[in-house]
Amino acid sequence: MFDAEKVKNQCVQWIRKFFEENGPGCNAIVGISGGKDSSVVAALCVEALGRERVIGVLMPNGVQHDIDMAKLLVEHLGIRHFVINIKDAVDGLVNSLGFEPTAQTRTNIPPRIRMATLYAVGQSHNGRVANTCNLSEDWVGYSTRYGDAAGDFSPCSNLTVQEVKQIGRLLKLPDVLVDKVPIDGLCGKTDEENLGFTYAELDRYIRTGEIEDLKKKERIDMLHRRNLFKLQLMPSFKPEM
């Protein structure tokens, strides 16, 4: 019963209100990967603020095989953009650690450097950084804390993958961007292959609680419990005065 047009219009108004209260005249800074999430967030910001106030940032780590999709988006929306290759920064950090980083550490360094890059662009261009996560990925922890999970405002973090796609079509984004299969960029597997279930199954479970495969239910529940800390504020000690 998702009303894509109603939610899209509400989100556009929400973005406008955020900028009115947290930076009148500021620009929206959006990291552009070429996938559905960054595409939809950028398009929502364009509708809310106008293309002249949206800046896209493409951040390949060396050679990015699908960077043409990111270029397609910024050309389609007609927004200003920067291409900033983060490979030297990633390699410099890894080579300076003084120890052999784990595979998970190597995986999380690029998104954290990308977020530092977005804030560098934002501070130098009067911007506010958009978070491009969606509810489905957040639900099972498919994001990097202080990496792609960071930002100043988040248009889609309460929308599932299927809902984000519906809004993308409503915004008349190219189908190749809306329907692009997410790939982790490391082992060549899709997100769904790594997760062990489809986003359609996950989205249905999130919204209705219904799922036929009990093993998949157990895995979703386990991932959600294990990654809840990513969705919460940092715990802080409060002394008793």
N, C-alpha and C positions, 0 to 999 in steps of 0.2 A: 504493500500500500504506500510505497515511497512516492511522494510528489516532488519530482526533480525540479520542476520550474519554481514551485513555492520555496523549496529549500535553497535553490540557487539565488533567488531574489533576496531571501533573508540573509544569506551569506554575504552578498554584495553590500547590503546595508550595514551588516556587522563590520565589514572591512572599513567602510567609510567612517563609521562611528569610531572605530579603533584609531584611525589616523587623525580624526578631529580631536580626540582626547589625548593622543600620545605622540603627536608630531604633525600638526597642521602644515601642509606643504611639503612634507617629507616624501621620499620615494620608497617604493616597495622593492626590496632586494630579494631575488629569487634564484636559487641554485637550479640550473637547468640540466637535467640528465637526459632528457628525451623520452622519458616514460610518462605514464598517464598522470601521476600525482603532481610532478612539477609543472606539467603542461596545464592541468586544470587550475592549479593555484595561480599560475601566471595569468591565465585567461580571466579568472575571477578578479584579480587585481587590476587588470586592464579595464574590465567593465566598471569596477568600482572607482578607479582613480584616473583613468585615461592612460593611453600607452606612453605618454611623455613622462609619466611618473612611475614607470615600472622598468627596472634594470635587471636583465638576465645575466647570470654568471655561469659560463661553461667551464668546468674544471676537470679536464682529462688528466689521468695519471699516466703520463707517457703517451702511448697510442691508445685511443678509445675507438673500438671497432664500430660503434653505433653513434658516433658524434654527429653524423649527418642528421639523425633524428632531432638532436638538440638544436642544430642549425635550422632545421625545417621549422621548428616551433617559433624561434625568435623572428624568423622571416615572416611566418604566417601572422604573428601578432604585430609585427612592425615595431618591436621594442629595441631600445639601446641594449648592447650587450658587450661583455668582456669575455675573452678566452684566456684563462689563466692556467697554465699547466703546472700541476702540483708535484710532479715527479721529483724535482730537485729537493723540494722541501721534505717529501716522504723519505727519500734516500738519505738526505742529510741527517734526519732524526734517527733513522734506523742505524746508520753507520756511527752515530755518536753515542749510542746507548751503552756501549761497553759490555754488552752481553747479547746472547742470541735470543731474540724475542720469540715468544710462542706464536703459533699459527694464528690464534685468535687476536693477539696483539697486532700482528701484521695486518689482519683484516680491519681492525678498528682505527688504525692510525690514519689512513686516507680520509675517512669521513670526518674525523676530528680536525684534520688540517683543512678540509674543505670548509668547515664551519668557521674556522679562524679566518679563512680567506673571505668568506661572505661578510664577516664583521669588519674586516679591513676595508672592503668596498663600501659597506654601509656607512662607516664613520667618515670616509673621505667623500662620500656623495650624498650626505644628508639623508640616510636611509634607515629603514626598519627591516630586519631580516625575517623573511617568511619561513615558517616551518612547513614542510611538505609531506609530513607523515599522514597516514590514514588509520582509521580505527582498527582495521583487520590486522595490519602489521604490528601496530602498537599492542594489540591484544595478546599476541604471542611473542612479543619482544624482538620482532624483526626490525630492529633499529639500533643505532649506536648512541649510547648516552653521551651527551655533550658533543655528539657529532650531528647526524641528520635529525636526531630527536630534539635538538635545541632550536632556538629562534625567539622572535619577539611576539609573533602572532601566528595562529594556526587555523587556517580556514577549514581543513579537512580531517582533523584528528578525531572527529565524532561521526565520520562517514565511512561506511564500509567500502571495499573495493568495488563492488557492484554499483553502489550509489555514486561513487566518484566517476565511474564510467558513464553512468546515465547523465550526470551533469556535464561531463566532457562532450557528449554528443549534443546536448542542448546548447552548449557554447559554440557548436559547429567547428570543433577541432578536427583535424584530419584523422580518419579512422586508424591510420597506421600508428598514430601516437596513442590514441585511446585504447586500442587493442594490443599494443606491444606487450609481448610476453616478458615479464620481469626475469632477468638472469643475474646471478650474483656477481658476474664479472671475474670470478676467481677460478672455479673449477668447471665452468661451462654448464652447470646445472641450472634449471629454472628454480625460482623461489619455491614453487609448489613441490618440486622433486625434493628439495632440501627439507621442506617442512613435513612432508609425508601426508598431505591432504591438500585439496584444492581450495582456492579462495571462495568459490561458490559454496562449498560445504561449510567452511568457517563462517562466512557471512550469515548463512541460514542459521547456524548454531548460535551466533551472537544475538541475532534479532529475535529468534523464536525459541531457542533452547532445544530444537529438534535436530537429531543426527542419528542415522541408522547404524553406523559402524562404531561399536563401543570402544574399539582400540583407538580409533581416531579421536573419539571423545576424550579418552583418558590422556592422550598425547596433548590435545588442545588445552585441557584443564591443567596439566602439568606445566606446560610452557607458560600459561597465563599466571599461575601461582609463582613460578620461578622468576618471572620478569615484572611482577607488579611494582617493584621498587623503581623501575624506570619511569613509571607514570606518577610517582609521588614526589612531593617536595623533599629535599634533603632533610633528614632528621636533624633537629637541633636541640641541644640541651637547654632547658629552662630552669634556672636556679629558683629555689623557693626563698622568697624574700620575707 
